[in-house]
C-alpha cells in the first residue's frame, strides 16, 4: 500500500463468539486519506471486523487509532461511545435515519456541542440536503437517505468513517446515487468501506483488503487488484468488468478452494 500515515491499525485481531472463531488474526491498516475497501465473500468476517473496531464485539490483539490530536489510542477496552468520541463515525447497512423527522432535524440530532459550525461544510458538500432541509427523511430516496447518514457523521469532524454495505439491496440507479455520495464524502474524510459491488469499489477505492474465513488473504492497491481479473475471481468469486453499470459485480459465496487457504488451516466458522 502507499505510504500515507496510518490512521487505523489492526494487528492479530481475534474474535470468538458463541464458540466460533470468527476473526483469526486479522492484520489491517487504513491509511489517512482515500478509501480502503474491505472485501470478501459472504461470511468472510467483514462486518465483524468493523464491529471489533467499534467495540461492539469482544476482541483480542491490537486495535489502534491515531486521532486528529496526533495521539495513538488503543481501542480495546473502550465503550462504543468512547470510540466514536475519538473521531470514528459508523454508517451501518440500514442507514438508521429518522423517517418521521425532517432532514434538518436529523442533522440537528447528530450535532455535538461544538459541531454547529460544520453545517455549511456539509451543505457545500451535499447541496441537495439544504434544498430538502424541511422534507421528511422517510420520503427521500435510498441514496438521499445515505446522504443524510453520511452528513450526520461529517458534522462531528470525524477522522474516519466505517461504512458497512451501503449499496446492499439497492436498485442499480440508487447504487449509482450512493456511490456519488460516498465519492463526495471521500473528498473530506478517510473511509473504510465494506462493499461487494466492485463497480462502486473501482470508482473510489485507493486501497483494498480481502478477508476470507476470518483472515486477511490479500492487501494492496485497489486499482491493482481490480486490474487483474484472474486474481479478483480467485479471491472474490467474480471478475470486475470494465463497464459503468453498478448492479451486478457482487462477490459470490465460496465455490472452490483458494490458494490462500492451502497455506492455512480452517478453524471455526467465519462471521458476517
BADREN-405800 format. One line per field, with one value per residue: x, y, z of N, C-alpha, C in turn; residue number from 1; chain. Coordinates in pm, whole numbers, always signed. Atoms other than C-alpha are relative to their C-alpha. Layout:
BEGIN
n.xx <- X_...
n.yy <- Y_...
n.zz <- Z_...
ca.xx <- X_...
ca.yy <- Y_...
ca.zz <- Z_...
c.xx <- X_...
c.yy <- Y_...
c.zz <- Z_...
i <- NUM_...
ch <- A_...
***
This chain:
BEGIN
n.xx <- +83_-74_-55_+70_-10_+109_+106_+55_-84_+37_-109_+29_+129_+82_+133_+68_+139_+80_-81_-57_-117_+47_-121_-111_-128_+10_-95_+60_-36_+70_-86_+72_+34_+44_+99_-45_+112_-11_+69_+4_+126_+94_-45_-146_-43_-13_+77_-57_-119_+47_+55_-110_-55_+95_+23_+131_-27_-128_-109_-137_-91_-22_+72_-47_+50_-72_+101_-37_-99_-130_-28_+49_+87_+39_+146_+55_+30_+82_+139_+21_+12_-134_-68_+59_-49_-137_+5_+37_+143_+48_+122_+37_+65_+138_-6_+54_+50_+130_+90_+104_-60_-51_-145_-66_+11_-95_-135_-9_-12_-135_-99_-60_+3_-95_+3_+97_-66_-28_+117_-32_-88_+83_+87_-84_-28_+127_+99_+136_+55_+49_+122_+103_-17_+130_+66_-13_-106_+61_+48_-116_-47_-104_-124_+11_-8_-141_-61_+29_-78_-140_-9_+1_-133_-93_+26_-77_-143_-63_-120_+17_+136_+17_+124_+25_+93_+94_+81_+63_+144_+50_+7_-120_+3_-29_-140_-79_+24_-77_-142_-31_-5_-123_-113_-9_-44_-142_-80_-9_-30_-44_+112_-15_+124_+36_+80_-15_+18_-135_+2_-10_-138_-86_+18_-54_-94_-144_-61_+95_-37_+92_+4_+62_+5_-52_-140_-35_-70_-62_+8_-80_+67_+128_-8_-83_+81_+109_-58_-39_+124_-23_-20_+126_+91_-49_+20_+136_+99_+56_-100_+54_+20_-45_+114_+37_+117_-33_+90_-16_-128_+3_-74_+89_-35_-114_+29_-123_-108_-89_-139_-39_+43_-88_-110_+54_+104_+123_+30_+124_+82_-27_+110_+65
n.yy <- -118_-125_-32_-102_+38_+86_-58_+113_+120_+123_+98_+129_-14_+121_-12_+127_-21_+122_+117_-5_-87_-79_-63_+90_-67_-102_-112_-94_-139_-102_-118_-127_-46_+104_+101_+139_+92_+127_+89_+142_+68_+0_+78_+1_-67_-145_-78_+26_-84_-135_+0_+9_-135_-80_+57_+64_+141_+11_+43_-1_-56_-144_-92_-134_-108_-126_-104_-131_-61_+61_+106_+133_+50_+141_+0_+106_-41_-121_+14_-49_-146_-55_+15_-100_-130_-21_-46_+109_+3_+129_+1_+141_+41_-46_-147_-46_-137_-12_-29_-95_-131_-63_+9_-91_+55_+111_-55_-64_+105_+57_-101_-18_-140_-81_+37_-78_-74_+88_+8_-58_+96_+112_-47_-22_+131_+59_-109_+55_+5_-134_-21_+89_-4_+11_+122_+113_+91_+124_-14_-11_+123_+69_-75_-123_+39_+25_-132_-49_+80_-41_-140_-4_+36_-108_-113_+10_-9_+131_+25_+127_+53_+143_+6_+143_+46_-109_+21_+132_+6_-116_+8_-59_-147_-47_+33_-109_-118_+18_-10_-142_-54_+45_-63_-138_+6_+38_-121_-66_+87_+136_+95_+145_+35_+140_-7_+113_-45_-35_-124_-106_+4_-52_-144_-87_+59_-12_+122_+110_+111_+112_+96_+128_+86_-67_-38_-82_+83_-88_-143_-76_-104_+42_+6_+115_+121_+3_+13_+140_+77_+136_-9_-42_+116_+100_-47_-44_+80_-76_-87_-133_-37_-137_-85_-103_+41_+12_+89_+144_+55_+24_+121_+115_+91_+81_+120_+75_-23_-104_+29_-55_+91_+116_-30_-22_+96_-65_+22_-65_-58_-142_-89_-73
n.zz <- +0_+1_-132_-77_-141_-45_-82_-76_+15_-68_+4_-62_-68_-7_-59_-23_-40_-11_+28_+134_+17_+114_+56_-36_+15_+105_+8_+95_-22_+79_+3_+2_+134_+92_-36_-8_+17_-71_+92_-35_+26_-112_-114_-10_-123_+25_-97_-132_-10_-32_-136_-96_-13_-77_-132_-4_-31_-72_+87_-51_+97_-12_+88_-34_+83_-19_+13_+51_-89_+27_-97_+34_-107_+4_-4_-82_-137_+2_+41_+136_+6_-20_+129_+90_-44_+49_+138_+90_+26_+48_+80_+15_+124_+13_+1_-128_-6_-67_+111_-39_-21_+121_+22_-94_-135_-7_-17_-131_-101_+4_-37_-131_-42_+75_+142_+77_+107_+113_+89_+131_+68_+45_+107_+118_+57_+42_+10_+4_-135_-35_+78_-54_-145_-67_+46_-89_+47_+46_+138_+88_+65_-75_+12_-79_-141_-27_-7_-135_-95_+10_-44_-147_-49_+34_-89_-124_+30_-13_+80_+71_+10_+26_+78_+15_+104_+27_+120_-5_+23_+73_+146_+62_+3_-135_-26_+58_-83_-123_+37_+14_-137_-64_+68_-51_-140_-3_+17_-129_-114_+32_-8_+10_+68_+22_+122_+91_+137_+42_+77_-101_-49_+106_+15_-104_-95_+22_-55_-20_-88_+21_-109_+31_-117_-118_+14_+116_+99_+100_-31_+94_+78_+57_+146_+39_-14_+97_+134_+17_-11_-51_-145_-60_+4_-95_-137_-29_+70_+111_+62_+27_+140_+28_+30_-97_-78_-142_-69_+11_-43_-143_-33_-19_-108_+41_+77_+23_-95_+49_-29_-129_-105_-4_-92_-134_-35_-45_-142_-40_+104_+24_-37_+107
ca.xx <- +0_+105_+293_+28_+36_-169_-499_-634_-429_-544_-280_-351_-715_-922_-1295_-1467_-1845_-2065_-1781_-1689_-1353_-1483_-1171_-849_-563_-672_-397_-526_-406_-623_-409_-513_-689_-874_-1095_-991_-1230_-1280_-1375_-1467_-1734_-2044_-1950_-1582_-1567_-1601_-1877_-1726_-1401_-1586_-1768_-1438_-1312_-1625_-1613_-1942_-1784_-1508_-1169_-805_-497_-429_-660_-515_-648_-448_-683_-684_-471_-189_-206_-245_-528_-576_-942_-986_-1143_-1330_-1707_-1851_-1941_-1582_-1450_-1688_-1572_-1218_-1334_-1471_-1814_-2025_-2279_-2450_-2612_-2965_-2865_-3083_-3226_-3531_-3802_-4055_-3814_-3704_-3357_-3264_-3391_-3189_-2876_-2953_-2994_-2646_-2476_-2233_-2198_-1906_-2029_-2285_-2028_-1992_-2340_-2207_-1939_-2198_-2433_-2145_-2071_-2436_-2638_-2937_-2975_-3008_-3269_-3460_-3397_-3771_-3854_-3925_-3628_-3862_-3973_-3619_-3470_-3226_-2936_-3062_-3108_-2749_-2652_-2823_-2649_-2306_-2374_-2454_-2113_-1934_-2098_-1887_-1550_-1482_-1143_-1262_-1595_-1679_-1939_-2097_-2261_-2414_-2547_-2678_-3024_-3048_-3156_-2876_-2992_-2979_-2642_-2503_-2659_-2500_-2164_-2176_-2249_-1953_-1720_-1804_-1760_-1419_-1300_-1341_-1266_-1096_-1337_-1320_-1583_-1736_-1874_-1938_-2024_-1692_-1801_-1851_-1512_-1348_-1489_-1342_-1117_-746_-660_-820_-809_-960_-1070_-1161_-1269_-1167_-819_-669_-562_-468_-390_-267_-374_-742_-677_-406_-644_-928_-693_-627_-949_-796_-682_-1011_-1207_-987_-1024_-1385_-1552_-1627_-1416_-1457_-1600_-1493_-1846_-2014_-2307_-2331_-2565_-2407_-2049_-2103_-1883_-2039_-2049_-1741_-1743_-1377_-1075_-846_-467_-451_-638_-388_-133_-368_-595_-956_-1057_-1421_-1691_-1648_-1855_-2063
ca.yy <- +0_+362_+523_+762_+776_+506_+612_+274_-39_-390_-648_-1015_-942_-1242_-1256_-1558_-1564_-1849_-2096_-1994_-1840_-1559_-1347_-1546_-1299_-1007_-760_-446_-88_+203_+495_+857_+990_+794_+489_+143_-124_-423_-705_-1070_-1326_-1351_-1467_-1380_-1162_-810_-678_-848_-664_-333_-425_-512_-159_-10_-234_-398_-744_-854_-898_-976_-848_-481_-214_+138_+467_+786_+1077_+1435_+1525_+1310_+1069_+696_+544_+175_+99_-228_-183_+130_+153_+224_+585_+641_+506_+734_+1033_+980_+1062_+741_+752_+448_+419_+79_-111_+11_+384_+445_+782_+907_+889_+1095_+1386_+1638_+1638_+1939_+1769_+1456_+1668_+1864_+1543_+1435_+1757_+1771_+2092_+2207_+2091_+2353_+2539_+2232_+2276_+2500_+2243_+1966_+2174_+2270_+1901_+1796_+2099_+1869_+1844_+2218_+2222_+1940_+2051_+2063_+1734_+1427_+1190_+894_+1033_+1052_+802_+542_+745_+1063_+883_+762_+1124_+1220_+935_+1040_+1410_+1341_+1182_+1468_+1720_+1594_+1630_+1255_+1144_+802_+670_+299_+242_-103_-237_+97_-38_-374_-447_-123_-96_-4_+358_+401_+223_+492_+760_+617_+581_+950_+1035_+829_+973_+1324_+1227_+1077_+1425_+1523_+1216_+875_+585_+214_+75_-271_-330_-619_-417_-400_-117_+101_-11_+65_+416_+533_+285_+361_+50_-291_-562_-904_-1126_-1492_-1718_-1459_-1390_-1127_-1306_-1006_-636_-373_-123_-144_-47_-315_-582_-485_-473_-845_-1035_-1375_-1271_-1095_-1403_-1628_-1412_-1297_-1539_-1269_-1077_-700_-570_-251_-120_+165_-35_-74_-359_-697_-729_-879_-1136_-1481_-1749_-1976_-2249_-2351_-2392_-2090_-2093_-1878_-2143_-2411_-2234_-2202_-2441_-2351_-2304_-2235_-2060_-1720_-1421_-1179
ca.zz <- +0_-41_+243_+370_+751_+927_+1078_+1195_+1261_+1349_+1440_+1512_+1599_+1707_+1777_+1929_+1957_+2078_+2049_+1693_+1599_+1375_+1321_+1320_+1342_+1122_+1025_+857_+813_+697_+585_+615_+306_+42_+65_+184_+57_+287_+52_+83_+14_+231_+580_+541_+854_+711_+936_+1240_+1166_+1169_+1489_+1657_+1588_+1744_+2050_+1956_+1988_+2228_+2065_+2141_+1965_+1895_+1752_+1742_+1607_+1555_+1616_+1500_+1801_+1662_+1956_+1905_+2109_+2187_+2122_+2306_+2647_+2539_+2515_+2172_+2255_+2369_+2038_+1848_+2053_+1927_+1574_+1425_+1262_+1173_+892_+929_+647_+724_+742_+1052_+954_+1144_+879_+1076_+1115_+856_+705_+918_+1234_+1155_+1128_+1444_+1645_+1537_+1645_+1929_+2122_+1908_+1566_+1462_+1252_+1028_+876_+598_+516_+492_+279_+49_+0_-31_-154_-205_+172_+213_-63_+111_+469_+551_+380_+591_+571_+524_+187_+47_-196_-68_-200_-37_+295_+271_+211_+539_+722_+593_+654_+1019_+1060_+885_+1117_+1403_+1232_+1230_+1102_+983_+857_+877_+606_+601_+282_+172_-160_-43_-180_-380_-743_-988_-1017_-639_-625_-856_-635_-319_-496_-579_-214_-95_-358_-239_+126_+46_-50_+315_+526_+523_+464_+543_+306_+333_-14_-252_-560_-744_-972_-665_-535_-868_-867_-537_-356_-325_-121_-78_+186_+117_+404_+381_+667_+923_+785_+557_+238_+24_+82_-159_-422_-517_-881_-897_-769_-1000_-1298_-1251_-1331_-1255_-908_-836_-944_-731_-420_-455_-693_-951_-1200_-1237_-1563_-1731_-1773_-1592_-1456_-1080_-1014_-1087_-966_-625_-456_-459_-196_-188_-451_-490_-267_-295_-299_+12_+209_+118_+338_+634_+820_+882_+1244_+1322_+1128_+966_+1070_+874
c.xx <- +87_+36_-65_+4_-118_-98_-59_+87_-56_+114_-40_-131_-80_-134_-59_-139_-73_+77_+64_+114_-25_+115_+121_+135_+2_+107_-49_+46_-81_+85_-82_-20_-42_-99_+67_-122_+31_-88_+3_-136_-91_+53_+150_+52_+10_-72_+52_+127_-37_-51_+110_+64_-88_-22_-135_+11_+132_+109_+131_+91_+14_-84_+36_-50_+78_-95_+52_+101_+139_+37_-59_-72_-26_-151_-59_-16_-82_-144_-18_-8_+135_+81_-48_+52_+141_+4_-28_-152_-40_-130_-38_-78_-138_-15_-55_-30_-136_-101_-106_+51_+49_+151_+74_-4_+93_+141_+17_+17_+142_+106_+54_+2_+85_-9_-91_+65_+31_-118_+32_+86_-81_-89_+79_+27_-125_-107_-143_-63_-51_-131_-117_-3_-133_-78_+20_+101_-57_-51_+115_+30_+107_+132_-1_+5_+144_+77_-22_+86_+147_+17_+0_+137_+101_-19_+94_+150_+71_+120_-15_-147_+7_-136_-24_-109_-102_-89_-76_-151_-57_-5_+121_+1_+35_+144_+89_-13_+82_+150_+43_+12_+134_+123_+17_+49_+149_+92_+29_+58_+46_-116_+53_-135_-14_-97_+28_-18_+133_+4_+7_+142_+95_-6_+80_+112_+145_+72_-108_+61_-104_+9_-72_+10_+73_+145_+17_+83_+63_-17_+90_-82_-130_+4_+82_-80_-104_+49_+39_-124_+19_+16_-131_-99_+41_-33_-147_-107_-66_+110_-62_-18_+49_-113_-33_-120_+41_-84_+38_+129_+3_+69_-96_+39_+114_-43_+124_+101_+97_+142_+42_-39_+96_+116_-49_-106_-121_-25_-127_-70_+35_-121_-55_+99
c.yy <- +125_+39_+123_-43_-86_+75_-106_-122_-114_-99_-124_+5_-130_+35_-140_+29_-134_-124_-3_+101_+83_+70_-74_+66_+104_+108_+94_+141_+88_+126_+126_+48_-115_-97_-137_-90_-130_-99_-144_-57_+11_-89_+1_+62_+150_+82_-23_+81_+142_+8_-9_+137_+84_-52_-66_-151_-5_-53_-4_+46_+150_+76_+141_+101_+127_+115_+130_+72_-58_-111_-132_-60_-149_-7_-110_+45_+127_-36_+64_+152_+67_-10_+108_+139_+30_+48_-108_-2_-132_+17_-145_-23_+62_+152_+65_+149_-1_+48_+102_+139_+57_-23_+87_-54_-119_+50_+62_-103_-55_+96_-23_+149_+90_-20_+86_+71_-86_-10_+52_-96_-115_+42_+32_-133_-64_+110_-50_-1_+136_+28_-81_+2_-17_-124_-111_-100_-130_+5_+12_-133_-66_+73_+127_-30_-32_+131_+61_-73_+42_+142_+10_-32_+110_+122_+2_-12_-134_-12_-123_-39_-150_-15_-145_-27_+107_-23_-131_+11_+116_-28_+71_+152_+58_-34_+112_+126_-8_+10_+144_+66_-35_+65_+144_+2_-30_+118_+66_-88_-137_-98_-143_-53_-150_-3_-122_+38_+54_+124_+120_+8_+61_+152_+80_-58_+23_-128_-106_-103_-109_-95_-126_-88_+63_+40_+93_-86_+84_+145_+74_+107_-53_-1_-119_-129_-9_-6_-143_-89_-139_+1_+38_-116_-104_+40_+23_-79_+72_+88_+136_+21_+142_+95_+95_-40_-23_-104_-146_-57_-17_-132_-113_-78_-90_-124_-84_+31_+100_-28_+53_-93_-118_+20_+15_-105_+75_-33_+75_+62_+146_+81_+72_+89
c.zz <- +0_+142_+63_+146_+44_+90_+94_-26_+84_-15_+79_+80_-13_+63_+10_+54_+0_-41_-138_-6_-126_-72_+53_-29_-111_+18_-108_+35_-93_+8_-22_-144_-88_+60_-1_-8_+73_-74_+50_-32_+122_+112_+22_+129_-12_+106_+141_+21_+38_+143_+105_+22_+92_+141_+14_+21_+74_-93_+78_-112_+22_-102_+45_-101_+32_-30_-56_+86_-19_+96_-49_+120_-21_+20_+87_+144_+8_-39_-138_-6_+22_-129_-97_+34_-49_-144_-102_-15_-65_-75_-25_-128_-18_+11_+126_+3_+69_-104_+32_+29_-132_-13_+101_+142_+18_+23_+138_+111_+8_+52_+140_+30_-89_-151_-85_-118_-121_-96_-139_-81_-57_-116_-127_-71_-59_-9_-5_+139_+44_-73_+58_+153_+75_-42_+102_-57_-54_-142_-100_-68_+87_-4_+82_+149_+39_+12_+139_+102_+0_+50_+152_+57_-28_+88_+119_-23_+23_-92_-89_+1_-31_-67_-41_-103_-40_-121_+3_-20_-79_-150_-61_-1_+136_+40_-52_+84_+130_-28_-14_+137_+66_-63_+47_+144_+9_-26_+134_+110_-51_+22_-3_-48_-14_-117_-87_-146_-52_-88_+92_+53_-102_-7_+102_+84_-42_+42_+16_+94_-21_+119_-46_+123_+119_-5_-119_-95_-110_+47_-96_-68_-58_-153_-50_+8_-110_-143_-33_+17_+59_+152_+70_+5_+103_+143_+34_-72_-115_-56_-27_-149_-19_-23_+111_+84_+145_+70_+8_+55_+150_+29_+32_+123_-47_-77_-23_+107_-59_+44_+136_+113_+13_+95_+143_+28_+51_+146_+35_-120_-17_+35_-120_-71
i <- 1_2_3_4_5_6_7_8_9_10_11_12_13_14_15_16_17_18_19_20_21_22_23_24_25_26_27_28_29_30_31_32_33_34_35_36_37_38_39_40_41_42_43_44_45_46_47_48_49_50_51_52_53_54_55_56_57_58_59_60_61_62_63_64_65_66_67_68_69_70_71_72_73_74_75_76_77_78_79_80_81_82_83_84_85_86_87_88_89_90_91_92_93_94_95_96_97_98_99_100_101_102_103_104_105_106_107_108_109_110_111_112_113_114_115_116_117_118_119_120_121_122_123_124_125_126_127_128_129_130_131_132_133_134_135_136_137_138_139_140_141_142_143_144_145_146_147_148_149_150_151_152_153_154_155_156_157_158_159_160_161_162_163_164_165_166_167_168_169_170_171_172_173_174_175_176_177_178_179_180_181_182_183_184_185_186_187_188_189_190_191_192_193_194_195_196_197_198_199_200_201_202_203_204_205_206_207_208_209_210_211_212_213_214_215_216_217_218_219_220_221_222_223_224_225_226_227_228_229_230_231_232_233_234_235_236_237_238_239_240_241_242_243_244_245_246_247_248_249_250_251_252_253_254_255_256_257_258_259_260_261_262_263_264_265_266_267_268_269_270_271_272
ch <- A_A_A_A_A_A_A_A_A_A_A_A_A_A_A_A_A_A_A_A_A_A_A_A_A_A_A_A_A_A_A_A_A_A_A_A_A_A_A_A_A_A_A_A_A_A_A_A_A_A_A_A_A_A_A_A_A_A_A_A_A_A_A_A_A_A_A_A_A_A_A_A_A_A_A_A_A_A_A_A_A_A_A_A_A_A_A_A_A_A_A_A_A_A_A_A_A_A_A_A_A_A_A_A_A_A_A_A_A_A_A_A_A_A_A_A_A_A_A_A_A_A_A_A_A_A_A_A_A_A_A_A_A_A_A_A_A_A_A_A_A_A_A_A_A_A_A_A_A_A_A_A_A_A_A_A_A_A_A_A_A_A_A_A_A_A_A_A_A_A_A_A_A_A_A_A_A_A_A_A_A_A_A_A_A_A_A_A_A_A_A_A_A_A_A_A_A_A_A_A_A_A_A_A_A_A_A_A_A_A_A_A_A_A_A_A_A_A_A_A_A_A_A_A_A_A_A_A_A_A_A_A_A_A_A_A_A_A_A_A_A_A_A_A_A_A_A_A_A_A_A_A_A_A_A_A_A_A_A_A_A_A_A_A_A_A_A_A_A_A_A_A
***
